[in-house]
């Protein structure tokens, strides 16, 4: 039997979160935290709704997952994000220590990779470009709508 739970499947779930942000007028970024093929935390940008610059999708998902497992480290989890995390979120990802970070679209202006992979915990595996086109298109549609 084929395992349907792969990077693409979970990134689609993160894209659903990004769509929620889009529908709320937030920058459309979504994130999910996965443990043993189960989503244990999810989030989308809420910076406008909460008037909080730290209310990024990754922060929401990390907090939800930590509350779910009752621990601050996510060392057996994977974090899926539709957009390359910013430096602030990379710091939170470092401290939460997920086994893997998987993101869709790159962010040349504000993404943490401008500084380098060393911002992540050394044990965190990095994968990029998963459903990159879909994530990029959602971002482009959002900013086109603003103009």
C-alpha positions as CSV (number, residue, x, y, z in Angstrom):
1,X,0.0,0.0,0.0
2,X,1.3,3.4,-1.0
3,X,2.0,6.0,1.7
4,X,0.0,9.1,0.8
5,X,1.6,11.1,3.5
6,X,4.6,12.7,1.8
7,X,6.0,16.2,1.5
8,X,3.5,17.1,-1.2
9,X,0.5,16.0,0.9
10,X,1.6,17.9,4.0
11,X,2.5,21.0,2.0
12,X,-1.0,21.0,0.5
13,X,-2.3,21.1,4.1
14,X,0.0,24.1,4.8
15,X,-1.3,25.8,1.6
16,X,-4.8,25.4,3.0
17,X,-3.6,27.4,6.0
18,X,-2.1,30.0,3.7
19,X,-5.4,30.3,1.9
20,X,-7.1,31.1,5.3
21,X,-4.6,33.9,5.8
22,X,-5.3,35.1,2.2
23,X,-9.1,35.1,2.8
24,X,-8.5,37.2,6.0
25,X,-6.4,39.8,4.3
26,X,-3.2,38.5,5.8
27,X,0.0,37.7,3.9
28,X,-0.8,34.1,2.8
29,X,1.7,31.9,4.6
30,X,0.6,28.7,6.2
31,X,2.4,26.1,8.3
32,X,1.8,22.6,9.8
33,X,3.8,20.5,12.3
34,X,3.7,16.8,11.7
35,X,4.5,14.0,14.1
36,X,4.2,10.3,12.9
37,X,2.2,11.4,9.9
38,X,-0.3,13.3,12.0
39,X,-0.7,17.1,12.0
40,X,-0.3,18.2,15.6
41,X,0.0,22.0,15.0
42,X,-1.1,24.3,12.3
43,X,-1.2,28.0,11.7
44,X,-1.3,30.9,9.3
45,X,-0.3,34.5,9.5
46,X,-2.3,36.5,12.0
47,X,-0.2,39.7,12.3
48,X,-3.0,42.0,11.2
49,X,-5.8,40.3,13.1
50,X,-3.8,40.2,16.3
51,X,-1.8,43.5,15.8
52,X,1.3,41.4,16.6
53,X,4.4,41.4,14.3
54,X,5.4,38.0,15.8
55,X,2.1,36.2,14.8
56,X,3.7,34.4,11.8
57,X,2.3,31.1,10.6
58,X,5.4,29.2,11.9
59,X,5.0,30.7,15.4
60,X,1.4,29.7,15.5
61,X,2.1,26.1,14.4
62,X,5.1,25.7,16.7
63,X,3.1,26.9,19.7
64,X,0.1,24.6,18.8
65,X,2.4,21.6,18.4
66,X,4.3,22.3,21.6
67,X,1.0,22.6,23.5
68,X,-0.2,19.3,21.9
69,X,2.9,17.3,22.9
70,X,3.4,19.1,26.2
71,X,7.0,19.9,25.5
72,X,9.1,22.7,24.0
73,X,11.2,20.6,21.7
74,X,9.8,19.2,18.4
75,X,12.8,17.0,17.7
76,X,10.7,14.2,16.3
77,X,8.5,16.5,14.2
78,X,8.6,18.1,10.8
79,X,7.6,21.7,10.1
80,X,6.0,22.5,6.7
81,X,5.8,26.1,5.7
82,X,4.6,27.6,2.4
83,X,7.2,30.4,2.4
84,X,10.8,30.3,3.4
85,X,10.8,31.5,7.1
86,X,12.2,34.9,8.1
87,X,15.1,35.2,10.5
88,X,12.8,35.6,13.5
89,X,11.0,32.4,12.7
90,X,14.3,30.6,11.9
91,X,15.3,31.5,15.5
92,X,12.1,29.9,16.9
93,X,12.7,26.9,14.6
94,X,16.2,26.6,15.9
95,X,15.0,26.6,19.5
96,X,12.1,24.2,18.9
97,X,14.6,21.8,17.1
98,X,12.3,20.0,14.6
99,X,13.8,17.1,12.8
100,X,13.0,18.7,9.5
101,X,12.0,22.0,7.9
102,X,10.3,21.8,4.6
103,X,9.3,25.0,2.8
104,X,7.7,25.8,-0.6
105,X,8.6,29.2,-2.1
106,X,11.9,31.0,-1.4
107,X,11.9,34.5,0.0
108,X,14.9,36.4,-1.5
109,X,14.1,39.6,0.4
110,X,13.3,38.4,3.9
111,X,14.1,34.6,4.0
112,X,16.5,33.3,6.6
113,X,18.7,31.7,3.8
114,X,20.1,35.2,3.1
115,X,22.0,34.5,6.3
116,X,22.4,30.8,5.8
117,X,21.3,27.4,7.0
118,X,23.5,27.8,10.1
119,X,20.5,29.7,11.6
120,X,18.7,26.3,12.0
121,X,19.6,23.7,14.6
122,X,22.4,21.4,13.2
123,X,20.1,18.3,13.4
124,X,17.3,20.0,11.4
125,X,17.1,18.6,7.9
126,X,16.2,21.2,5.3
127,X,14.1,20.7,2.1
128,X,13.0,23.6,-0.1
129,X,10.9,24.0,-3.3
130,X,8.0,21.7,-2.3
131,X,4.9,23.0,-4.2
132,X,6.9,26.1,-4.8
133,X,4.8,27.2,-7.8
134,X,1.5,27.0,-5.9
135,X,2.9,28.9,-2.9
136,X,4.4,31.6,-5.1
137,X,1.2,32.0,-7.1
138,X,-0.8,32.6,-3.9
139,X,1.7,35.2,-2.8
140,X,1.6,36.9,-6.2
141,X,-2.2,36.9,-6.2
142,X,-2.3,38.5,-2.7
143,X,0.0,41.3,-3.6
144,X,-1.6,41.9,-6.9
145,X,-4.9,42.3,-5.1
146,X,-3.4,45.0,-2.8
147,X,-2.3,47.1,-5.8
